[in-house]
Amino acid sequence: MKKITLTLICLTSGLLSNFFAASSFKNEPMIRPISGLEIDLVYSHPHNAAFNMPKESILSLGSTGHQKLVNENKIPENKPLTIIDFSLPSSEKRMWIIDVVSGVILHYGYVSHGRNSGDLLAKHFSNKNSSYMSSLGFYLTAETYQGKHGYSLRLDGLEQGFNDKARERAIVIHGADYAKEEFIQVTGRLGRSLGCPALPREEAKEVIDLIKGQSLLFIYGNDTQYLEKSPILNT
């Protein structure tokens, strides 16, 4: 009888401990890791309801690359992540800047691709000098400068064979009159650059100031070779 009583006391004590522990946990604030983009949060955040969202598969690739580079101490963990989806036509907004901590979309807008990558759609990509094509993959944003396009942002490609010649090709983020919505109304598409991701001129400074200084940019396109051989996504 004593043995049964002791067993019941132990069981009751364990259940009460679990109950109070669970109750205490429920009352504590949820603590998210400061690094790593929670994709579900991006899609559920009420602020983002006003935007067309990036495809989940593409955002997942960008998040995977971001977390890998953070883990390798190659990028700061809390800088915004920029996604450009060149599988979309240039007549659509296809650039998102995302706060990786909150999941909030900080910017959503138009961006041009290289003239030899295609007309309405970017179909061809290159890392070669004078190709006038866009290059895919992960980039690190660098320093700003005043150039022929005004206030501009240099980019360093992080993927050998795909975009590592970005700096010598002068692939930068800059503003351009051909990258705004009014151009689409006349021609049915944005104008094209010499390979740079060009933005509407009136938005360029705000965007550049938001992402300058070692934040991550991921440019996606429908290109099997890149997806199969990306040094970042396949290691």
VEXDO-523404 format. One line per field, with one value per residue: residue number from 1; y, z, x of N, C-alpha, C in turn. Coordinates in Angstrom, 3 decimals, decimal comma, padded with zeros to 6 digits. Atoms other than C-alpha are relative to their C-alpha. Example, Ala and Ser with C-alpha at 12.3 -4.5 7.8 and 13.67 -1.06 7.14 Angstrom:
<vokols>
resi c(1  2) .
ny c(-001,190  -001,190) .
nz c(000,000  -000,060) .
nx c(000,890  -000,820) .
cay c(-004,500  -001,060) .
caz c(007,800  007,140) .
cax c(012,300  013,670) .
cy c(001,200  001,090) .
cz c(000,000  000,730) .
cx c(000,900  -000,770) .
</vokols>
This chain:
<vokols>
resi c(1  2  3  4  5  6  7  8  9  10  11  12  13  14  15  16  17  18  19  20  21  22  23  24  25  26  27  28  29  30  31  32  33  34  35  36  37  38  39  40  41  42  43  44  45  46  47  48  49  50  51  52  53  54  55  56  57  58  59  60  61  62  63  64  65  66  67  68  69  70  71  72  73  74  75  76  77  78  79  80  81  82  83  84  85  86  87  88  89  90  91  92  93  94  95  96  97  98  99  100  101  102  103  104  105  106  107  108  109  110  111  112  113  114  115  116  117  118  119  120  121  122  123  124  125  126  127  128  129  130  131  132  133  134  135  136  137  138  139  140  141  142  143  144  145  146  147  148  149  150  151  152  153  154  155  156  157  158  159  160  161  162  163  164  165  166  167  168  169  170  171  172  173  174  175  176  177  178  179  180  181  182  183  184  185  186  187  188  189  190  191  192  193  194  195  196  197  198  199  200  201  202  203  204  205  206  207  208  209  210  211  212  213  214  215  216  217  218  219  220  221  222  223  224  225  226  227  228  229  230  231  232  233  234  235) .
ny c(-001,217  -001,148  -000,088  -000,594  -001,407  -000,728  -000,087  -001,023  -001,306  -000,319  -000,319  -001,288  -001,043  -000,193  -000,668  -001,385  -000,680  -000,224  -001,011  -001,326  -000,321  -000,383  -001,276  -001,024  -000,164  -000,718  -001,404  -000,628  -000,445  000,838  -000,556  000,520  -000,209  -001,262  000,267  000,970  -000,553  000,907  -000,247  -000,088  -001,318  -000,938  000,163  -000,237  -001,320  -000,852  -001,107  000,466  000,333  -000,965  000,292  001,322  000,628  000,839  001,427  000,598  000,769  -000,939  -000,566  001,054  000,033  -001,174  000,192  001,038  -000,625  -000,975  000,685  000,631  -001,026  -000,460  001,043  -000,036  -001,332  -000,741  -001,169  -000,297  000,816  -000,745  -000,883  000,468  000,910  -000,477  001,042  -000,416  001,180  -000,237  000,878  -000,842  -001,014  -001,299  -000,824  000,237  -000,229  001,293  -000,197  -000,102  -000,131  000,615  -000,010  001,423  000,214  -000,145  000,521  -001,103  -000,441  -001,398  -000,619  000,870  -000,882  000,398  000,083  000,369  000,980  -000,341  -000,042  001,257  001,092  000,195  -001,192  -000,052  000,985  000,298  001,431  000,344  -000,599  000,144  -000,607  -000,473  -001,417  -000,477  000,859  -000,797  000,871  000,088  001,167  000,553  000,433  -000,802  -001,122  -000,815  -001,423  -000,598  -001,444  -000,879  -000,982  -000,829  000,337  -000,558  000,190  -000,607  000,783  001,408  000,956  001,086  001,358  001,041  001,316  000,981  001,352  000,129  000,525  -000,513  -001,453  -000,509  -001,090  -001,147  -001,269  -000,394  -000,300  -001,199  000,329  -000,770  -000,446  -001,431  -000,448  -000,220  -000,408  001,099  001,043  -000,385  000,519  -000,751  000,622  001,190  -000,447  -000,351  001,090  001,315  000,576  -000,958  -000,049  000,971  -000,538  000,737  001,131  -000,448  -000,064  -001,432  -000,305  -001,315  -001,008  -000,638  000,946  000,566  -000,417  000,627  001,423  000,158  -000,272  001,069  001,282  -000,165  000,429  001,423  000,802  001,050  -000,090  001,252  -000,142  001,306  000,092  001,370  000,466  001,281  000,112  -000,685  000,713  001,265  -000,182  -001,136  000,331  -000,255  000,849  001,434  000,434) .
nz c(000,000  -000,045  001,320  000,924  -000,391  000,430  001,460  000,343  -000,365  001,009  001,266  -000,165  -000,056  001,358  000,809  -000,440  000,460  001,432  000,203  -000,328  000,974  001,243  -000,214  -000,035  001,362  000,782  -000,387  000,408  001,390  000,986  000,368  001,287  000,240  000,704  001,361  000,673  000,381  -000,122  001,216  -000,335  -000,558  001,125  000,654  -000,928  -000,630  000,545  000,789  001,340  000,754  001,087  001,085  000,586  -000,726  000,797  -000,060  -001,205  000,364  000,235  -001,297  -000,740  000,483  -000,537  -001,439  -000,182  000,248  -001,065  -001,240  000,202  -000,045  -001,394  -000,780  000,371  -000,378  001,210  000,067  -001,280  -000,099  -000,068  001,147  000,839  001,133  001,212  000,990  001,335  000,725  001,433  000,726  000,260  001,032  -000,540  -000,170  -001,355  -001,092  -000,248  -000,966  -001,383  -001,061  -001,146  -001,301  -000,341  -001,387  -000,147  001,160  000,675  001,294  -000,130  001,329  001,057  001,153  001,322  000,221  001,385  000,240  001,077  001,336  000,718  -000,730  000,577  000,118  -001,150  -000,959  -000,013  000,296  000,179  -001,065  000,262  -000,911  000,850  000,311  001,243  000,428  -000,200  -000,586  -001,451  -000,616  -001,091  -001,211  -001,216  000,016  -001,197  000,343  -000,435  -000,251  000,914  000,701  000,984  001,332  001,126  -000,278  -001,289  -001,201  000,402  -001,008  000,568  -000,403  000,124  000,178  -000,928  000,567  001,082  001,250  000,265  -000,160  -000,711  000,762  -000,059  -000,233  001,198  001,037  -000,460  -000,275  -001,189  -000,107  000,278  000,491  001,445  000,447  000,725  -000,952  -000,735  000,502  001,183  001,168  000,311  000,626  001,395  000,751  -000,453  -000,863  -000,408  000,788  -000,469  -000,378  000,543  -000,907  -001,379  -000,483  -000,061  -000,702  000,288  -000,522  -001,203  -001,112  -000,107  -001,194  -001,182  000,028  -000,198  -001,397  -000,804  000,138  000,155  -001,116  -000,334  -000,081  001,019  001,140  000,742  001,290  000,493  001,367  000,444  000,547  -000,640  -000,285  -001,251  -001,127  -000,212  -000,245  -000,876  -001,084  -001,299  -000,211  000,174  -000,879) .
nx c(000,831  -000,902  -000,641  000,976  000,162  -001,204  000,042  000,993  -000,568  -001,029  000,669  000,684  -001,042  -000,525  001,008  000,079  -001,222  000,148  001,040  -000,520  -001,052  000,671  000,661  -001,041  -000,503  001,006  000,012  -001,239  000,028  -000,671  -001,300  -000,467  -001,424  -000,193  -000,460  000,840  001,289  001,138  000,767  001,425  000,259  000,096  001,300  001,106  -000,087  001,072  -000,566  -000,348  001,209  000,183  -000,936  -000,124  -001,094  -000,897  000,302  -000,587  -001,196  -001,103  -000,329  -000,682  -001,385  -000,669  -000,164  -001,022  -001,293  -000,230  -000,369  -001,307  -001,038  -000,052  -000,679  -001,415  -000,494  -000,341  000,885  000,669  001,204  001,261  000,205  001,116  -000,200  000,669  000,316  000,434  000,486  -000,015  000,918  001,168  -000,242  -000,400  001,204  000,492  -000,941  -000,649  -001,073  000,469  -000,989  000,677  -000,641  -000,108  000,414  001,456  000,721  000,680  -000,516  -000,383  000,121  000,524  -000,023  -000,480  -001,443  -000,315  -001,063  -000,925  000,619  -000,193  000,649  001,325  000,838  000,899  -000,493  -001,439  -000,146  -001,404  -000,789  -001,434  -000,965  -001,085  -000,110  000,625  001,111  001,210  001,016  000,070  -000,629  000,800  -000,675  -000,101  -000,916  -000,145  -000,003  -001,262  -000,003  000,730  -000,819  000,686  -000,487  000,749  001,432  000,283  -000,289  -000,013  -000,463  -000,804  000,347  -001,023  000,591  -000,547  000,025  -000,974  000,521  001,345  000,096  -001,167  -000,611  000,916  -000,685  -000,754  000,988  000,734  001,400  000,346  001,391  000,097  001,285  000,088  001,333  000,641  000,390  001,202  001,276  000,427  -000,643  000,804  001,239  -000,301  -000,641  000,448  -001,045  -001,017  -001,216  -000,994  -001,300  -001,150  -000,198  000,271  001,383  000,311  001,240  000,560  -000,924  000,506  -000,058  -001,342  -000,741  000,595  -000,331  -001,439  -000,310  000,586  -000,696  -001,447  -000,836  -000,061  001,221  000,007  000,908  000,128  000,675  000,452  000,508  000,259  -001,269  -000,295  -001,427  -000,289  000,594  -000,714  -001,435  -000,272  -000,924  000,611  001,173  -000,316  -001,095) .
cay c(000,000  002,368  001,551  002,490  005,713  006,752  006,023  008,182  011,024  010,866  010,844  013,751  015,726  015,148  016,248  019,399  020,231  019,827  021,946  024,838  024,610  024,741  027,616  029,529  028,935  030,224  033,464  034,090  036,079  034,138  034,632  034,239  033,695  036,973  035,316  033,343  034,439  032,747  032,411  031,813  035,127  036,967  035,543  036,034  039,500  041,929  044,698  042,552  042,015  045,067  043,459  040,666  038,174  036,461  032,793  030,697  028,486  031,527  033,118  029,778  029,753  033,282  032,425  029,295  031,271  034,001  031,572  029,723  032,934  034,118  030,799  031,191  034,757  036,150  038,573  040,408  038,516  041,333  043,241  043,125  040,409  041,605  039,254  039,935  037,465  037,634  034,807  037,520  039,985  043,463  044,884  043,524  044,577  041,885  043,240  042,772  044,008  042,038  042,645  039,228  039,726  040,890  039,487  042,924  043,878  047,178  047,828  046,349  047,704  047,543  046,550  046,282  043,472  043,501  044,251  040,970  038,924  039,389  041,830  041,477  038,418  037,791  034,439  034,571  035,254  035,771  036,606  037,802  041,313  043,210  040,549  043,174  040,393  040,090  037,676  035,383  034,469  036,012  039,400  041,460  045,135  047,373  051,103  053,936  056,478  059,233  058,124  058,761  057,447  059,515  057,920  054,245  051,129  048,728  044,984  042,099  038,761  035,883  032,971  032,031  031,460  033,100  036,636  037,017  039,476  041,932  044,568  044,496  044,525  047,576  045,795  048,210  049,320  052,717  054,769  055,091  056,797  053,619  051,634  053,357  052,459  055,210  053,465  050,303  052,241  053,291  050,140  047,312  046,622  048,379  049,592  047,502  048,133  046,936  044,230  046,301  045,882  049,419  051,007  053,860  056,995  058,448  055,291  054,608  056,658  055,311  051,718  052,121  053,640  050,787  047,970  049,453  048,144  044,349  043,241  040,243  040,427  037,308  037,460  034,495  033,465  030,403  028,835  025,141  025,424  027,984  026,016  022,823  024,373  027,377  027,303  028,610  026,552  023,272  023,082) .
caz c(000,000  000,893  -002,450  -004,377  -002,385  -003,109  -006,802  -006,935  -005,145  -007,626  -010,619  -009,247  -008,483  -012,023  -013,602  -011,502  -012,377  -016,066  -015,746  -014,034  -016,420  -019,418  -017,899  -017,261  -020,849  -022,292  -020,380  -021,659  -024,889  -027,999  -028,732  -032,362  -033,406  -034,653  -037,688  -040,291  -042,186  -041,120  -044,442  -042,901  -041,106  -044,406  -045,840  -042,694  -041,644  -041,987  -043,322  -046,356  -047,419  -049,682  -051,893  -054,407  -052,678  -054,042  -054,892  -051,817  -053,640  -054,625  -051,201  -049,743  -051,952  -050,878  -047,215  -047,533  -049,027  -046,425  -043,503  -044,979  -045,401  -041,897  -040,435  -042,280  -040,911  -044,442  -044,008  -041,047  -039,688  -039,435  -042,698  -045,124  -047,752  -051,277  -053,748  -057,495  -059,539  -063,194  -064,021  -063,939  -066,832  -066,430  -066,651  -063,136  -059,870  -059,101  -056,397  -052,656  -049,759  -046,616  -042,987  -041,954  -038,289  -038,595  -042,032  -043,105  -046,764  -046,729  -050,487  -053,450  -056,913  -060,534  -061,673  -065,162  -066,583  -069,140  -072,774  -074,070  -071,448  -073,264  -074,014  -071,702  -069,995  -068,959  -070,513  -070,935  -068,285  -068,349  -066,178  -069,144  -069,801  -072,488  -072,589  -071,546  -069,763  -066,196  -063,857  -061,399  -057,822  -054,521  -054,237  -051,374  -051,526  -051,167  -051,255  -052,832  -055,315  -057,677  -061,305  -064,712  -063,425  -060,238  -056,815  -057,309  -055,326  -056,175  -055,976  -055,350  -056,783  -054,366  -056,805  -058,957  -062,569  -062,245  -060,941  -059,481  -062,259  -061,238  -060,006  -063,069  -065,283  -063,340  -062,445  -059,960  -058,670  -060,067  -061,055  -064,657  -066,432  -068,452  -065,257  -064,219  -064,735  -067,302  -069,653  -069,444  -070,450  -073,685  -074,624  -072,707  -070,748  -068,902  -070,750  -070,367  -068,884  -069,779  -067,154  -064,045  -061,916  -062,629  -060,558  -061,080  -060,601  -057,940  -055,812  -056,243  -053,375  -050,793  -051,889  -052,029  -048,559  -047,272  -048,543  -048,831  -046,738  -046,858  -047,177  -049,334  -052,776  -054,509  -058,218  -059,463  -063,037  -064,882  -065,378  -064,627  -064,788  -062,010  -059,765  -060,257  -059,897  -057,605  -055,231  -052,419  -052,922  -053,620  -050,856) .
cax c(000,000  002,832  004,477  001,293  000,895  004,489  004,028  000,874  002,666  005,569  003,232  001,181  004,327  005,613  002,337  002,199  005,801  005,053  001,896  003,677  006,605  004,249  002,284  005,477  006,657  003,363  003,725  007,236  007,762  008,657  012,347  013,376  016,967  018,417  019,924  018,040  014,970  011,741  009,958  006,537  006,846  007,359  004,137  002,071  003,242  000,298  002,550  003,371  -000,239  -000,011  002,657  002,851  005,094  008,194  007,796  008,425  010,943  013,023  012,813  013,893  016,998  017,843  017,322  019,462  022,334  021,948  022,097  025,079  027,074  026,121  027,282  030,590  030,965  031,059  028,148  026,568  023,573  021,022  021,487  018,520  018,245  017,453  015,778  015,551  013,502  014,468  012,066  009,397  008,960  010,393  006,868  006,293  007,849  010,389  012,695  012,109  014,197  013,395  014,257  015,603  014,676  011,064  010,194  008,928  009,305  011,168  010,986  009,136  009,840  010,963  014,431  015,952  018,066  020,887  020,098  021,545  019,736  016,428  013,638  010,637  012,123  015,727  016,634  020,403  023,042  026,782  029,783  031,864  033,101  031,180  028,450  025,863  024,002  022,850  024,618  022,861  023,677  024,651  026,319  027,661  026,810  029,855  030,639  028,688  030,037  028,965  029,236  027,738  024,387  024,595  024,556  025,472  026,339  029,148  028,559  030,953  029,868  030,347  030,040  032,994  032,086  028,691  029,159  032,654  033,614  030,907  033,332  035,578  032,474  031,212  027,973  026,414  023,038  022,085  019,082  017,875  014,984  014,352  013,697  010,482  006,845  006,236  008,663  006,544  003,440  005,157  007,101  005,451  008,652  011,428  014,482  017,615  021,029  024,523  024,124  023,380  020,263  019,016  016,249  013,794  015,875  013,595  013,907  017,608  019,043  016,608  017,231  021,004  021,140  018,996  021,235  024,748  027,612  027,722  024,135  023,244  021,661  020,341  019,506  017,479  016,755  015,475  018,881  019,431  023,203  023,280  020,923  022,934  026,399  026,030  029,025  026,812  023,662  025,449  028,055) .
cy c(001,254  000,222  000,675  001,483  000,842  000,196  001,092  001,395  000,443  000,411  001,364  001,146  000,306  000,757  001,476  000,792  000,336  001,102  001,404  000,415  000,465  001,356  001,133  000,294  000,816  001,489  000,740  000,445  -000,983  000,669  -000,668  000,142  001,259  -000,207  -001,063  000,559  -001,061  000,299  000,142  001,381  001,045  -000,061  000,323  001,407  000,937  001,159  -000,406  -000,313  000,924  -000,329  -001,353  -000,629  -000,750  -001,461  -000,617  -000,764  000,914  000,655  -001,013  -000,119  001,178  -000,137  -001,033  000,575  000,979  -000,690  -000,654  001,023  000,619  -000,996  -000,027  001,342  000,825  001,223  000,277  -000,694  000,781  000,994  -000,524  -000,988  000,530  -001,155  000,670  -001,267  000,302  -001,064  000,733  001,008  001,350  000,959  -000,184  000,402  -001,344  000,126  000,212  000,184  -000,380  000,140  -001,440  -000,292  000,004  -000,656  001,077  000,314  001,506  000,758  -001,048  000,845  -000,615  -000,067  -000,514  -001,102  000,450  -000,141  -001,305  -001,215  -000,300  001,299  000,135  -000,912  -000,150  -001,512  -000,455  000,765  -000,275  000,720  000,663  001,510  000,295  -000,919  000,776  -000,850  000,133  -001,269  -000,437  -000,219  001,016  001,049  000,623  001,461  000,649  001,504  000,745  000,959  000,827  -000,277  000,611  -000,163  000,642  -000,920  -001,488  -000,864  -001,137  -001,339  -000,920  -001,344  -001,033  -001,393  -000,090  -000,656  000,534  001,519  000,634  001,100  001,280  001,318  000,430  000,280  001,280  -000,271  000,630  000,248  001,505  000,335  000,238  000,379  -001,128  -001,102  000,336  -000,429  000,713  -000,578  -001,235  000,394  000,337  -001,219  -001,397  -000,709  001,127  000,070  -000,921  000,671  -000,738  -001,197  000,340  -000,193  001,461  000,215  001,301  001,076  000,595  -000,916  -000,409  000,367  -000,682  -001,477  -000,213  000,222  -001,102  -001,260  000,117  -000,601  -001,423  -000,639  -000,952  000,257  -001,343  000,252  -001,397  000,119  -001,451  -000,536  -001,260  -000,115  000,690  -000,802  -001,288  000,203  001,196  -000,405  000,182  -000,964  -001,485  -000,441  -000,032) .
cz c(000,000  -001,363  -001,011  000,288  -000,463  -001,511  -000,449  000,301  -001,041  -001,315  000,067  000,005  -001,383  -000,876  000,359  -000,468  -001,474  -000,283  000,248  -000,957  -001,302  000,137  -000,014  -001,393  -000,844  000,302  -000,410  -001,461  -000,901  -000,414  -001,285  -000,097  -000,825  -001,394  -000,617  -000,254  000,142  -001,137  000,293  000,525  -001,098  -000,614  000,920  000,595  -000,618  -000,850  -001,463  -000,871  -001,197  -001,226  -000,641  000,591  -000,940  000,106  001,188  -000,318  -000,181  001,309  000,855  -000,427  000,572  001,485  000,308  -000,181  001,103  001,273  -000,109  000,148  001,399  000,850  -000,269  000,321  -001,207  -000,205  001,393  000,056  -000,096  -001,129  -000,860  -001,084  -001,179  -000,976  -001,302  -000,770  -001,488  -000,787  -000,297  -001,109  000,627  000,156  001,382  001,015  000,411  000,905  001,383  000,918  001,299  001,262  000,506  001,435  000,125  -001,123  -000,792  -001,335  000,067  -001,313  -000,978  -001,260  -001,279  -000,029  -001,427  -000,055  -001,189  -001,380  -000,775  000,752  -000,560  -000,050  001,240  001,123  -000,105  -000,148  -000,068  001,021  -000,236  001,064  -000,782  -000,201  -001,356  -000,524  000,032  000,449  001,517  000,472  001,204  001,260  001,115  -000,131  001,391  -000,426  000,618  000,204  -001,034  -000,669  -000,907  -001,374  -001,081  000,170  001,327  001,145  -000,307  001,079  -000,678  000,599  -000,180  -000,114  000,863  -000,596  -001,238  -001,220  -000,374  000,128  000,635  -000,769  000,037  000,151  -001,239  -001,183  000,314  000,098  001,337  000,027  -000,189  -000,466  -001,502  -000,373  -000,706  000,938  000,759  -000,728  -001,260  -001,282  -000,447  -000,756  -001,476  -000,800  000,370  000,879  000,475  -001,058  000,618  000,215  -000,744  000,892  001,438  000,372  000,234  000,581  -000,498  000,689  001,332  001,227  000,342  001,306  001,254  000,068  000,302  001,459  000,923  -000,012  -000,121  001,200  000,457  000,356  -001,194  -001,044  -000,707  -001,266  -000,546  -001,453  -000,351  -000,712  000,759  000,391  001,321  001,193  000,314  000,439  000,878  001,134  001,384  000,277  -000,057  000,809  001,425) .
cx c(000,857  000,656  -000,921  -000,166  001,177  000,020  -000,966  000,523  001,018  -000,631  -000,663  000,985  000,554  -000,973  -000,110  001,209  -000,096  -001,017  000,545  001,103  -000,620  -000,665  001,003  000,510  -000,974  000,009  001,263  -000,093  000,729  001,301  000,463  001,502  000,195  000,549  -000,896  -001,385  -001,086  -000,971  -001,491  -000,364  -000,161  -001,400  -001,176  000,004  -001,045  000,508  000,189  -001,211  -000,213  000,847  -000,282  001,254  000,939  -000,422  000,730  001,285  001,210  000,427  000,759  001,467  000,791  000,280  001,076  001,399  000,369  000,475  001,370  001,119  000,112  000,778  001,499  000,650  000,453  -000,886  -000,545  -001,354  -001,308  -000,214  -001,148  000,448  -000,802  -000,167  -000,420  -000,371  -000,092  -000,771  -001,308  000,323  000,329  -001,177  -000,623  001,064  000,586  001,227  -000,608  001,204  -000,687  000,847  000,040  -000,419  -001,518  -000,795  -000,713  000,677  000,222  -000,122  -000,479  -000,074  000,533  001,523  000,245  001,055  000,854  -000,622  000,155  -000,536  -001,386  -000,771  -000,895  000,486  001,516  000,176  001,453  000,838  001,487  000,816  001,136  -000,048  -000,646  -001,093  -001,315  -001,179  000,017  000,702  -000,822  000,835  000,020  001,092  000,069  000,005  001,239  -000,170  -000,832  000,978  -000,894  000,605  -000,861  -001,511  -000,390  000,403  -000,160  000,631  000,755  -000,421  001,210  -000,686  000,703  000,121  000,887  -000,633  -001,366  -000,091  001,236  000,750  -000,843  000,737  000,784  -000,910  -000,777  -001,497  -000,365  -001,507  -000,029  -001,410  000,032  -001,424  -000,740  -000,507  -001,282  -001,271  -000,470  000,591  -000,790  -001,266  000,193  000,449  -000,482  001,013  000,903  001,100  001,036  001,349  001,110  000,349  -000,309  -001,469  -000,372  -001,389  -000,602  000,836  -000,468  000,040  001,425  000,706  -000,531  000,370  001,476  000,380  -000,523  000,870  001,514  000,743  -000,175  -001,342  -000,007  -001,071  -000,008  -000,798  -000,295  -000,440  -000,258  001,240  000,423  001,457  000,354  -000,519  000,756  001,440  000,347  000,938  -000,606  -001,151  000,295  001,208  -000,485) .
</vokols>
